[in-house]
Amino acid sequence: MELLKIQGLKMNYGAVAALKGIDLTVSEGQIVARLGANGAGKTTTLKAVSGLLKPTGGEILFEGENIAGRNAHQIARRGIMQSPEGRHVLLGLSVEENLRAGAHTLKTREINGVRVSAKQQLNDNFERVYQLFPRLKERAKQPSGTLSGGEQQMLAIGRALMGSPRMLVLDEPSLGLAPLLIRDIFEALQKIRSEGTTILIVEQNALATLKIADYAYVLELGKISMQGRHRHCSTTSGSSRRTWAVEIITVVTLRNEKKIR
């Protein structure tokens, strides 16, 4: 079942076209990756999905409903929660308070035929997050500003999960983290997916992302240049089939090297 379907999405910053009519599909239960260099339009796509930017054109269908141009709080209540680039945890609040802030959209709802109160969901979500990230439970009363970068990333993801999202949106979760912490974060993402939460992830770390993704899109200069599932990726013209891990990593690496120069 298609949970998210983007059709012909366009976004301009003044006279600059950041997105040039992209299409993207996320099926329920998948991890779908958007890969590309800095400036390719990855974060712009996520901001449009989350309601932080209003598209210039195109549709963003979530469970069949066009949410393009809706406000961020309306989209969050529809079940899309974002963990932003740079974490943006509330530094003056404790870990527990940060997590509680992520649960503001909870309301009584039916789950598997049973009405579950917002309070019960809150308790269940605390348990879920603490099982995923035991360090957060150990530091529940600690100010989030005293956490390490990896722990803050865990907190940012946990905060998004507190709202019981239908789809979790992640922007560069590996940014600035040591390899062992990246491994821990990506193992947690696989567990989150196995529990039934769909994930849309934007990353420059193609190697780590392709190990867990069901499908990937490569974005270059506002256009999708490559996409694929399983162990293969095709060009948008469909003219060739190739091993996607090598091809995508090469594309992203070369583009990033050009940015650095």
N, C-alpha and C positions, 0 to 999 in steps of 0.2 A: 504494500500500500504506500502511495506517495504521501509523505507527510508535508514536505515543502517542495514547491515547484516555482522556480524563477524563470520568467519568460521575457526576453528582450529588455533586460534591465539597463537603464542608462542613468548616468550621474555626471553632472557638470559642476566644476568649481570655477565660476565665471566663464571665461571662454575656453577653459581646459576641460576636455572630455576625459573623466577618470574611468568611467565604465561605458563601453561602446556596444550595448545591446547583448549582454551575456545571458545564457541559459544555464540552468543548474537544477538538478533534482536530488532530493534526499528522501530515501525510502525509510519507512519506520523500522527501527532497530539497527540501522546502519551507523558506521562511522564514515563520514564523507569529508575529504580533505580538500582545501583550497591552498595550493602551493604557488610560490612565485617570489620574485625578488622584491626589495623595497620599492615602493612606488608603482607596483603592478596593479593595484586596485583591490587587494585582498581585504584590508580593514574597511575600506569604503563599502564593500559588499555586506560585511557583517553589520555595519552601522545602519545600512538601509533595512536589513532584515529585522534589526532590533528596534527600529523606529527612531534612531538618533539622527538620521538624515532622511530627507524626503527625496525620493527618486525624481529624475527629470522625465523618465518614461519607463514603460514596462510594467509588469505585474509581479507581485510576490504572493503566491497562493499558499496559505497554511491551512491544512485540512480542507482544501477546496475554497477557502474564503480569501479574497484579495485584501491583504493587510498593508499594502504599499501606502505610505503617507500617514499611517496611524501613529498616534503618540506612543512613546516608549512604555508608559505605564499600562496602556491598553494591550500592547503586544505581550508584555510580561504576564498579564492576567490571562491571556490566551494560552500561555504555557511555553513561551520562549524566554529563557534566562541566559544572560551573557556573563562570562568571566572575561573582563577586558584586558587588553594589552597593558602591561605595567602594574597589574594586580589591583591597584586603587583600593586597598583595604582602608578601613577607618582607623587611622593610627592611634587616635586618642581613646578608642574603645577596646574592651577586652575581646579575646577570641570569641567567647560565648555571645557577647553583645553584637559582634559583627555577624555571626551566624543567625542570630535572632532577627537582625535587620533584613536578611535575605528571605525571611518567611512572611513578609508583609502581605503577599498576595494570597495566602492560604485562606480557604473558606470551606465550610462544610460541603462535602461532595460525595457522590456515590463511587465506590471503588469495588469492583467485582461484585456488584449487586448489594453492597452494604454501605449505609450512610456512615461516613467517618467525619468526625468533628475536626475543626481547624486545630484545636488543642492536641488531639490525638496525632494528627499529621505532624505537628511540630515536634512532639516527643519522638515519633518514629523517625523523622528526618535527622534529629540530633543523633540518634543511635546509628543511623546509616552513615552519616558523615564521620562520626568518631570511629566506626569500624573501618572505614576506608582510610582514614588518616589518624591513627592512634596518637600521633604527636599533638594534634589539636586538642584532644581530650586531656592530655597531660598539662597543657598550657591554657586550659579553658578560662582561667581567671587572669591570665597574663595580658598586659597591653599588647595589642597587635604590632605596635611600632617597635617592639623589642624582639620580634621574630626574625629569623633568617629569611633570605630571599625565597628559598625553597618552601619554608613553612608558610610564608605569606601567599605563595602560589597555591598551596594546598587550601589555605583559608579562602582565597578568592573562588576556587572551584567549589569548595564546600558551601560557601554562601549562596552561590547560584543553585546548588542542589536543594537548599532549604526551601525553595519555592515549589518543589515537586514538579520540575519542568517536564513537558512532553519532549522538548528538544533543548539540549545544552549547547550553547554557542561559545567557543573558545578562541581567543585571539592571542596567538604566540605564547602558549603556556610554558614552552621550554626556554623562553628568552632569559639569558643571563644565568642559567642554572648549570651546575656541575653535572657531568655525565651520569653519576649515580643517582642524583636527584631526578634527572630527566627520565631515567629508567623507572623510578618509583612512580612518577606522575603518570607515565604512559601505561604502566601496569594497572594503575587505578582507573584510567579511562576505559581499559578493556573490561574491567569489572563493572563499571557503571553501565556500559553497553550491555553486558550480559544480564544486568538487572532490569533491562527494558527501556533505558533512556537512550534516545537517538542523539547523536553528536555531530555537529558541524564544526570543523576545526580549521583554522587558518594558521599556517606555519611556514617558516623558512627552513626548518630542520627536516628536510625531505626524507633522510634515511630513517630516522626514528618514526616519523609519521606513516610512511609507507608500510612499516611492519605491522601496523594495527588497522589501517584504513581498508574499508571494503571497496571504496571507489575514490578516485582522485581527479581533480581538475588542475591544470596548470594555467595560470593567468599571466599574460605578458602584455603590458601597455594597454590595459583595459579590455583585452579580448582573451577568450579561452583558446589556447594554442594546442592543447593536448588534453585528453581525458581517457580514463580506462578503469577496468575492474580486474580483480584477481591479480594475475601476474603479467597482464598485457595492457598496453596503452596505445591508442590510435590517434593519429593526427585528426583534426576536425574535418579534413577533406575525406578521411577514410581511405587514403591512398596506401597506407602501410600499417603493418602490425609490428610491434617491437616490445622487447622486455622493458616494462615501464620503470622499474626501480632504477636501472642505469640511465635511461633516457631522461627521466624527470630530474634526477639528482644532477645530471650534467647541465641541463637547461638552467635550473635554479642557481647552481654554483657559478656558472659563467655570467649570469645576469648580475649576481651579487658582486662578483669581482669587478665588473664594469662600473658598478655604482661606487665601489671603493676608490677606483682610479679617478 
